[in-house]
């Protein structure tokens, strides 16, 4: 379990995580101090697709 502050970014358009399961639910199993940000109009690679 990750005990440090964790930021999880995900694209809303990435089907397996953004729509089917939800990034927060997945990361909650791995991190206790979690903040999630879902990026609109973005797929699997937020850092490349929506860098701003």
PQR file with spaces between the fields and no chain letter, atoms N, CA, C, O and H, PARSE charges and radii, in Angstrom:
ATOM       1  N    UNK     1       0.845   -1.178    0.000 -0.4000 1.5000
ATOM       2  CA   UNK     1       0.000    0.000    0.000 -0.0000 2.0000
ATOM       3  C    UNK     1       0.890    1.241    0.000  0.5500 1.7000
ATOM       4  O    UNK     1       1.846    1.322    0.771 -0.5500 1.4000
ATOM       5  N    UNK     2       0.578    2.199   -0.858 -0.4000 1.5000
ATOM       6  CA   UNK     2       1.311    3.463   -0.921 -0.0000 2.0000
ATOM       7  C    UNK     2       0.798    4.366    0.199  0.5500 1.7000
ATOM       8  O    UNK     2      -0.398    4.649    0.275 -0.5500 1.4000
ATOM       9  H    UNK     2      -0.199    2.133   -1.484  0.4000 1.0000
ATOM      10  N    UNK     3       1.696    4.812    1.058 -0.4000 1.5000
ATOM      11  CA   UNK     3       1.304    5.632    2.211 -0.0000 2.0000
ATOM      12  C    UNK     3       1.626    7.109    2.012  0.5500 1.7000
ATOM      13  O    UNK     3       1.391    7.913    2.914 -0.5500 1.4000
ATOM      14  H    UNK     3       2.667    4.582    0.996  0.4000 1.0000
ATOM      15  N    UNK     4       2.151    7.476    0.870 -0.4000 1.5000
ATOM      16  CA   UNK     4       2.515    8.863    0.579 -0.0000 2.0000
ATOM      17  C    UNK     4       1.439    9.518   -0.263  0.5500 1.7000
ATOM      18  O    UNK     4       0.667    8.821   -0.922 -0.5500 1.4000
ATOM      19  H    UNK     4       2.342    6.822    0.138  0.4000 1.0000
ATOM      20  N    UNK     5       1.365   10.860   -0.259 -0.4000 1.5000
ATOM      21  CA   UNK     5       0.396   11.529   -1.115 -0.0000 2.0000
ATOM      22  C    UNK     5       0.580   11.090   -2.571  0.5500 1.7000
ATOM      23  O    UNK     5       1.690   11.099   -3.103 -0.5500 1.4000
ATOM      24  H    UNK     5       1.992   11.426    0.276  0.4000 1.0000
ATOM      25  N    UNK     6      -0.520   10.711   -3.191 -0.4000 1.5000
ATOM      26  CA   UNK     6      -0.485   10.159   -4.542 -0.0000 2.0000
ATOM      27  C    UNK     6      -1.484   10.896   -5.420  0.5500 1.7000
ATOM      28  O    UNK     6      -2.636   11.088   -5.031 -0.5500 1.4000
ATOM      29  H    UNK     6      -1.422   10.704   -2.759  0.4000 1.0000
ATOM      30  N    UNK     7      -1.045   11.308   -6.605 -0.4000 1.5000
ATOM      31  CA   UNK     7      -1.912   11.932   -7.592 -0.0000 2.0000
ATOM      32  C    UNK     7      -2.084   10.968   -8.753  0.5500 1.7000
ATOM      33  O    UNK     7      -1.106   10.576   -9.390 -0.5500 1.4000
ATOM      34  H    UNK     7      -0.109   11.152   -6.921  0.4000 1.0000
ATOM      35  N    UNK     8      -3.304   10.591   -9.026 -0.4000 1.5000
ATOM      36  CA   UNK     8      -3.605    9.693  -10.144 -0.0000 2.0000
ATOM      37  C    UNK     8      -4.345   10.480  -11.218  0.5500 1.7000
ATOM      38  O    UNK     8      -5.421   11.024  -10.971 -0.5500 1.4000
ATOM      39  H    UNK     8      -4.099   10.910   -8.509  0.4000 1.0000
ATOM      40  N    UNK     9      -3.761   10.536  -12.405 -0.4000 1.5000
ATOM      41  CA   UNK     9      -4.380   11.208  -13.543 -0.0000 2.0000
ATOM      42  C    UNK     9      -4.928   10.154  -14.497  0.5500 1.7000
ATOM      43  O    UNK     9      -4.311    9.111  -14.711 -0.5500 1.4000
ATOM      44  H    UNK     9      -2.887   10.095  -12.606  0.4000 1.0000
ATOM      45  N    UNK    10      -6.076   10.437  -15.057 -0.4000 1.5000
ATOM      46  CA   UNK    10      -6.620    9.514  -16.054 -0.0000 2.0000
ATOM      47  C    UNK    10      -7.421   10.295  -17.075  0.5500 1.7000
ATOM      48  O    UNK    10      -7.972   11.354  -16.774 -0.5500 1.4000
ATOM      49  H    UNK    10      -6.578   11.284  -14.884  0.4000 1.0000
ATOM      50  N    UNK    11      -7.480    9.766  -18.282 -0.4000 1.5000
ATOM      51  CA   UNK    11      -8.295   10.371  -19.324 -0.0000 2.0000
ATOM      52  C    UNK    11      -9.711    9.816  -19.273  0.5500 1.7000
ATOM      53  O    UNK    11      -9.902    8.607  -19.146 -0.5500 1.4000
ATOM      54  H    UNK    11      -7.033    8.906  -18.527  0.4000 1.0000
ATOM      55  N    UNK    12     -10.687   10.679  -19.371 -0.4000 1.5000
ATOM      56  CA   UNK    12     -12.083   10.240  -19.319 -0.0000 2.0000
ATOM      57  C    UNK    12     -12.461    9.343  -20.484  0.5500 1.7000
ATOM      58  O    UNK    12     -13.379    8.531  -20.367 -0.5500 1.4000
ATOM      59  H    UNK    12     -10.532   11.661  -19.475  0.4000 1.0000
ATOM      60  N    UNK    13     -11.775    9.476  -21.594 -0.4000 1.5000
ATOM      61  CA   UNK    13     -12.113    8.697  -22.784 -0.0000 2.0000
ATOM      62  C    UNK    13     -11.389    7.351  -22.858  0.5500 1.7000
ATOM      63  O    UNK    13     -11.611    6.587  -23.797 -0.5500 1.4000
ATOM      64  H    UNK    13     -11.029   10.135  -21.689  0.4000 1.0000
ATOM      65  N    UNK    14     -10.536    7.053  -21.893 -0.4000 1.5000
ATOM      66  CA   UNK    14      -9.831    5.769  -21.898 -0.0000 2.0000
ATOM      67  C    UNK    14     -10.791    4.714  -21.378  0.5500 1.7000
ATOM      68  O    UNK    14     -11.039    4.627  -20.175 -0.5500 1.4000
ATOM      69  H    UNK    14     -10.356    7.674  -21.130  0.4000 1.0000
ATOM      70  N    UNK    15     -11.326    3.919  -22.279 -0.4000 1.5000
ATOM      71  CA   UNK    15     -12.405    2.973  -21.982 -0.0000 2.0000
ATOM      72  C    UNK    15     -12.160    2.064  -20.778  0.5500 1.7000
ATOM      73  O    UNK    15     -13.017    2.020  -19.895 -0.5500 1.4000
ATOM      74  H    UNK    15     -11.125    3.989  -23.256  0.4000 1.0000
ATOM      75  N    UNK    16     -11.041    1.334  -20.686 -0.4000 1.5000
ATOM      76  CA   UNK    16     -10.885    0.382  -19.573 -0.0000 2.0000
ATOM      77  C    UNK    16     -10.851    1.025  -18.193  0.5500 1.7000
ATOM      78  O    UNK    16     -11.325    0.429  -17.225 -0.5500 1.4000
ATOM      79  H    UNK    16     -10.345    1.369  -21.403  0.4000 1.0000
ATOM      80  N    UNK    17     -10.303    2.222  -18.086 -0.4000 1.5000
ATOM      81  CA   UNK    17     -10.180    2.844  -16.761 -0.0000 2.0000
ATOM      82  C    UNK    17     -11.149    3.995  -16.593  0.5500 1.7000
ATOM      83  O    UNK    17     -11.894    4.043  -15.615 -0.5500 1.4000
ATOM      84  H    UNK    17      -9.918    2.706  -18.872  0.4000 1.0000
ATOM      85  N    UNK    18     -11.148    4.917  -17.528 -0.4000 1.5000
ATOM      86  CA   UNK    18     -11.959    6.114  -17.400 -0.0000 2.0000
ATOM      87  C    UNK    18     -13.456    5.873  -17.381  0.5500 1.7000
ATOM      88  O    UNK    18     -14.193    6.576  -16.689 -0.5500 1.4000
ATOM      89  H    UNK    18     -10.543    4.879  -18.323  0.4000 1.0000
ATOM      90  N    UNK    19     -13.908    4.884  -18.137 -0.4000 1.5000
ATOM      91  CA   UNK    19     -15.356    4.645  -18.225 -0.0000 2.0000
ATOM      92  C    UNK    19     -15.821    3.386  -17.505  0.5500 1.7000
ATOM      93  O    UNK    19     -16.841    3.414  -16.817 -0.5500 1.4000
ATOM      94  H    UNK    19     -13.309    4.313  -18.699  0.4000 1.0000
ATOM      95  N    UNK    20     -15.101    2.298  -17.648 -0.4000 1.5000
ATOM      96  CA   UNK    20     -15.579    1.022  -17.106 -0.0000 2.0000
ATOM      97  C    UNK    20     -15.389    0.899  -15.596  0.5500 1.7000
ATOM      98  O    UNK    20     -16.308    0.491  -14.887 -0.5500 1.4000
ATOM      99  H    UNK    20     -14.272    2.275  -18.207  0.4000 1.0000
ATOM     100  N    UNK    21     -14.210    1.245  -15.105 -0.4000 1.5000
ATOM     101  CA   UNK    21     -13.906    0.991  -13.696 -0.0000 2.0000
ATOM     102  C    UNK    21     -13.775    2.259  -12.865  0.5500 1.7000
ATOM     103  O    UNK    21     -14.181    2.278  -11.703 -0.5500 1.4000
ATOM     104  H    UNK    21     -13.463    1.576  -15.681  0.4000 1.0000
ATOM     105  N    UNK    22     -13.235    3.283  -13.422 -0.4000 1.5000
ATOM     106  CA   UNK    22     -12.980    4.508  -12.691 -0.0000 2.0000
ATOM     107  C    UNK    22     -11.607    4.462  -12.037  0.5500 1.7000
ATOM     108  O    UNK    22     -11.305    3.549  -11.269 -0.5500 1.4000
ATOM     109  H    UNK    22     -12.905    3.268  -14.366  0.4000 1.0000
ATOM     110  N    UNK    23     -10.797    5.433  -12.342 -0.4000 1.5000
ATOM     111  CA   UNK    23      -9.420    5.454  -11.835 -0.0000 2.0000
ATOM     112  C    UNK    23      -9.378    5.488  -10.310  0.5500 1.7000
ATOM     113  O    UNK    23      -8.533    4.838   -9.694 -0.5500 1.4000
ATOM     114  H    UNK    23     -11.043    6.174  -12.966  0.4000 1.0000
ATOM     115  N    UNK    24     -10.280    6.238   -9.709 -0.4000 1.5000
ATOM     116  CA   UNK    24     -10.241    6.347   -8.242 -0.0000 2.0000
ATOM     117  C    UNK    24     -10.458    4.991   -7.579  0.5500 1.7000
ATOM     118  O    UNK    24      -9.759    4.657   -6.622 -0.5500 1.4000
ATOM     119  H    UNK    24     -10.967    6.766  -10.209  0.4000 1.0000
ATOM     120  N    UNK    25     -11.401    4.218   -8.063 -0.4000 1.5000
ATOM     121  CA   UNK    25     -11.655    2.897   -7.478 -0.0000 2.0000
ATOM     122  C    UNK    25     -10.438    1.991   -7.590  0.5500 1.7000
ATOM     123  O    UNK    25     -10.128    1.243   -6.663 -0.5500 1.4000
ATOM     124  H    UNK    25     -11.968    4.490   -8.840  0.4000 1.0000
ATOM     125  N    UNK    26      -9.753    2.056   -8.716 -0.4000 1.5000
ATOM     126  CA   UNK    26      -8.559    1.231   -8.915 -0.0000 2.0000
ATOM     127  C    UNK    26      -7.436    1.677   -7.981  0.5500 1.7000
ATOM     128  O    UNK    26      -6.810    0.851   -7.316 -0.5500 1.4000
ATOM     129  H    UNK    26     -10.005    2.664   -9.470  0.4000 1.0000
ATOM     130  N    UNK    27      -7.185    2.992   -7.933 -0.4000 1.5000
ATOM     131  CA   UNK    27      -6.085    3.503   -7.107 -0.0000 2.0000
ATOM     132  C    UNK    27      -6.364    3.404   -5.611  0.5500 1.7000
ATOM     133  O    UNK    27      -5.425    3.300   -4.822 -0.5500 1.4000
ATOM     134  H    UNK    27      -7.694    3.663   -8.473  0.4000 1.0000
ATOM     135  N    UNK    28      -7.629    3.435   -5.204 -0.4000 1.5000
ATOM     136  CA   UNK    28      -7.965    3.308   -3.777 -0.0000 2.0000
ATOM     137  C    UNK    28      -7.455    1.988   -3.191  0.5500 1.7000
ATOM     138  O    UNK    28      -7.195    1.893   -1.991 -0.5500 1.4000
ATOM     139  H    UNK    28      -8.391    3.519   -5.846  0.4000 1.0000
ATOM     140  N    UNK    29      -7.315    0.989   -4.033 -0.4000 1.5000
ATOM     141  CA   UNK    29      -6.801   -0.307   -3.581 -0.0000 2.0000
ATOM     142  C    UNK    29      -5.290   -0.269   -3.355  0.5500 1.7000
ATOM     143  O    UNK    29      -4.726   -1.178   -2.745 -0.5500 1.4000
ATOM     144  H    UNK    29      -7.526    1.065   -5.008  0.4000 1.0000
ATOM     145  N    UNK    30      -4.628    0.799   -3.856 -0.4000 1.5000
ATOM     146  CA   UNK    30      -3.174    0.862   -3.779 -0.0000 2.0000
ATOM     147  C    UNK    30      -2.637    2.027   -2.961  0.5500 1.7000
ATOM     148  O    UNK    30      -1.478    1.990   -2.548 -0.5500 1.4000
ATOM     149  H    UNK    30      -5.086    1.537   -4.352  0.4000 1.0000
ATOM     150  N    UNK    31      -3.436    3.059   -2.713 -0.4000 1.5000
ATOM     151  CA   UNK    31      -2.943    4.264   -2.036 -0.0000 2.0000
ATOM     152  C    UNK    31      -3.934    4.752   -0.989  0.5500 1.7000
ATOM     153  O    UNK    31      -5.145    4.734   -1.209 -0.5500 1.4000
ATOM     154  H    UNK    31      -4.377    3.089   -3.049  0.4000 1.0000
ATOM     155  N    UNK    32      -3.411    5.186    0.144 -0.4000 1.5000
ATOM     156  CA   UNK    32      -4.283    5.662    1.218 -0.0000 2.0000
ATOM     157  C    UNK    32      -4.497    7.174    1.168  0.5500 1.7000
ATOM     158  O    UNK    32      -5.568    7.650    1.544 -0.5500 1.4000
ATOM     159  H    UNK    32      -2.428    5.200    0.323  0.4000 1.0000
ATOM     160  N    UNK    33      -3.507    7.937    0.713 -0.4000 1.5000
ATOM     161  CA   UNK    33      -3.608    9.398    0.616 -0.0000 2.0000
ATOM     162  C    UNK    33      -3.684    9.748   -0.863  0.5500 1.7000
ATOM     163  O    UNK    33      -2.670   10.051   -1.491 -0.5500 1.4000
ATOM     164  H    UNK    33      -2.637    7.551    0.407  0.4000 1.0000
ATOM     165  N    UNK    34      -4.900    9.704   -1.419 -0.4000 1.5000
ATOM     166  CA   UNK    34      -5.089    9.748   -2.864 -0.0000 2.0000
ATOM     167  C    UNK    34      -5.879   10.965   -3.303  0.5500 1.7000
ATOM     168  O    UNK    34      -6.852   11.368   -2.665 -0.5500 1.4000
ATOM     169  H    UNK    34      -5.724    9.458   -0.909  0.4000 1.0000
ATOM     170  N    UNK    35      -5.432   11.540   -4.412 -0.4000 1.5000
ATOM     171  CA   UNK    35      -6.192   12.565   -5.133 -0.0000 2.0000
ATOM     172  C    UNK    35      -6.241   12.117   -6.583  0.5500 1.7000
ATOM     173  O    UNK    35      -5.204   11.789   -7.160 -0.5500 1.4000
ATOM     174  H    UNK    35      -4.642   11.213   -4.931  0.4000 1.0000
ATOM     175  N    UNK    36      -7.423   12.098   -7.183 -0.4000 1.5000
ATOM     176  CA   UNK    36      -7.552   11.708   -8.586 -0.0000 2.0000
ATOM     177  C    UNK    36      -8.067   12.888   -9.398  0.5500 1.7000
ATOM     178  O    UNK    36      -8.879   13.681   -8.921 -0.5500 1.4000
ATOM     179  H    UNK    36      -8.265   12.365   -6.715  0.4000 1.0000
ATOM     180  N    UNK    37      -7.585   12.989  -10.623 -0.4000 1.5000
ATOM     181  CA   UNK    37      -8.035   14.012  -11.552 -0.0000 2.0000
ATOM     182  C    UNK    37      -8.367   13.315  -12.863  0.5500 1.7000
ATOM     183  O    UNK    37      -7.521   12.646  -13.456 -0.5500 1.4000
ATOM     184  H    UNK    37      -6.925   12.345  -11.010  0.4000 1.0000
ATOM     185  N    UNK    38      -9.602   13.477  -13.305 -0.4000 1.5000
ATOM     186  CA   UNK    38     -10.059   12.903  -14.558 -0.0000 2.0000
ATOM     187  C    UNK    38     -10.031   14.006  -15.613  0.5500 1.7000
ATOM     188  O    UNK    38     -10.670   15.044  -15.444 -0.5500 1.4000
ATOM     189  H    UNK    38     -10.290   14.021  -12.824  0.4000 1.0000
ATOM     190  N    UNK    39      -9.296   13.787  -16.695 -0.4000 1.5000
ATOM     191  CA   UNK    39      -9.074   14.809  -17.707 -0.0000 2.0000
ATOM     192  C    UNK    39     -10.050   14.617  -18.871  0.5500 1.7000
ATOM     193  O    UNK    39     -10.037   13.571  -19.521 -0.5500 1.4000
ATOM     194  H    UNK    39      -8.777   12.943  -16.832  0.4000 1.0000
ATOM     195  N    UNK    40     -10.898   15.619  -19.138 -0.4000 1.5000
ATOM     196  CA   UNK    40     -11.879   15.489  -20.221 -0.0000 2.0000
ATOM     197  C    UNK    40     -11.215   15.464  -21.590  0.5500 1.7000
ATOM     198  O    UNK    40     -10.120   15.994  -21.781 -0.5500 1.4000
ATOM     199  H    UNK    40     -10.909   16.468  -18.610  0.4000 1.0000
ATOM     200  N    UNK    41     -11.915   14.824  -22.553 -0.4000 1.5000
ATOM     201  CA   UNK    41     -11.454   14.724  -23.945 -0.0000 2.0000
ATOM     202  C    UNK    41     -10.034   14.178  -24.029  0.5500 1.7000
ATOM     203  O    UNK    41      -9.212   14.675  -24.799 -0.5500 1.4000
ATOM     204  H    UNK    41     -12.804   14.394  -22.398  0.4000 1.0000
ATOM     205  N    UNK    42      -9.760   13.171  -23.244 -0.4000 1.5000
ATOM     206  CA   UNK    42      -8.424   12.587  -23.190 -0.0000 2.0000
ATOM     207  C    UNK    42      -8.542   11.076  -23.081  0.5500 1.7000
ATOM     208  O    UNK    42      -9.476   10.559  -22.468 -0.5500 1.4000
ATOM     209  H    UNK    42     -10.428   12.768  -22.619  0.4000 1.0000
ATOM     210  N    UNK    43      -7.592   10.372  -23.678 -0.4000 1.5000
ATOM     211  CA   UNK    43      -7.589    8.918  -23.652 -0.0000 2.0000
ATOM     212  C    UNK    43      -6.550    8.357  -22.703  0.5500 1.7000
ATOM     213  O    UNK    43      -6.493    8.746  -21.536 -0.5500 1.4000
ATOM     214  H    UNK    43      -6.833   10.792  -24.176  0.4000 1.0000
ATOM     215  N    UNK    44      -5.735    7.452  -23.194 -0.4000 1.5000
ATOM     216  CA   UNK    44      -4.808    6.680  -22.373 -0.0000 2.0000
ATOM     217  C    UNK    44      -3.571    7.459  -21.909  0.5500 1.7000
ATOM     218  O    UNK    44      -3.001    7.132  -20.869 -0.5500 1.4000
ATOM     219  H    UNK    44      -5.781    7.136  -24.142  0.4000 1.0000
ATOM     220  N    UNK    45      -3.152    8.468  -22.651 -0.4000 1.5000
ATOM     221  CA   UNK    45      -1.900    9.163  -22.335 -0.0000 2.0000
ATOM     222  C    UNK    45      -2.130   10.663  -22.085  0.5500 1.7000
ATOM     223  O    UNK    45      -1.861   11.478  -22.967 -0.5500 1.4000
ATOM     224  H    UNK    45      -3.615    8.734  -23.496  0.4000 1.0000
ATOM     225  N    UNK    46      -2.619   11.030  -20.905 -0.4000 1.5000
ATOM     226  CA   UNK    46      -2.916   12.441  -20.628 -0.0000 2.0000
ATOM     227  C    UNK    46      -1.729   13.375  -20.844  0.5500 1.7000
ATOM     228  O    UNK    46      -1.901   14.487  -21.343 -0.5500 1.4000
ATOM     229  H    UNK    46      -2.838   10.368  -20.189  0.4000 1.0000
ATOM     230  N    UNK    47      -0.538   12.938  -20.476 -0.4000 1.5000
ATOM     231  CA   UNK    47       0.633   13.799  -20.611 -0.0000 2.0000
ATOM     232  C    UNK    47       0.969   14.121  -22.067  0.5500 1.7000
ATOM     233  O    UNK    47       1.613   15.134  -22.337 -0.5500 1.4000
ATOM     234  H    UNK    47      -0.398   12.035  -20.071  0.4000 1.0000
ATOM     235  N    UNK    48       0.547   13.285  -22.998 -0.4000 1.5000
ATOM     236  CA   UNK    48       0.785   13.546  -24.411 -0.0000 2.0000
ATOM     237  C    UNK    48      -0.417   14.179  -25.090  0.5500 1.7000
ATOM     238  O    UNK    48      -0.261   15.058  -25.938 -0.5500 1.4000
ATOM     239  H    UNK    48       0.024   12.462  -22.779  0.4000 1.0000
ATOM     240  N    UNK    49      -1.619   13.737  -24.724 -0.4000 1.5000
ATOM     241  CA   UNK    49      -2.835   14.184  -25.396 -0.0000 2.0000
ATOM     242  C    UNK    49      -3.315   15.541  -24.916  0.5500 1.7000
ATOM     243  O    UNK    49      -3.850   16.316  -25.709 -0.5500 1.4000
ATOM     244  H    UNK    49      -1.745   13.023  -24.035  0.4000 1.0000
ATOM     245  N    UNK    50      -3.139   15.848  -23.639 -0.4000 1.5000
ATOM     246  CA   UNK    50      -3.631   17.114  -23.065 -0.0000 2.0000
ATOM     247  C    UNK    50      -2.574   17.676  -22.099  0.5500 1.7000
ATOM     248  O    UNK    50      -2.851   17.799  -20.906 -0.5500 1.4000
ATOM     249  H    UNK    50      -2.705   15.219  -22.995  0.4000 1.0000
ATOM     250  N    UNK    51      -1.394   18.011  -22.576 -0.4000 1.5000
ATOM     251  CA   UNK    51      -0.320   18.431  -21.672 -0.0000 2.0000
ATOM     252  C    UNK    51      -0.619   19.713  -20.919  0.5500 1.7000
ATOM     253  O    UNK    51      -0.053   19.938  -19.849 -0.5500 1.4000
ATOM     254  H    UNK    51      -1.169   17.910  -23.545  0.4000 1.0000
ATOM     255  N    UNK    52      -1.488   20.554  -21.442 -0.4000 1.5000
ATOM     256  CA   UNK    52      -1.795   21.818  -20.774 -0.0000 2.0000
ATOM     257  C    UNK    52      -2.684   21.619  -19.593  0.5500 1.7000
ATOM     258  O    UNK    52      -3.039   22.585  -18.918 -0.5500 1.4000
ATOM     259  H    UNK    52      -1.948   20.372  -22.311  0.4000 1.0000
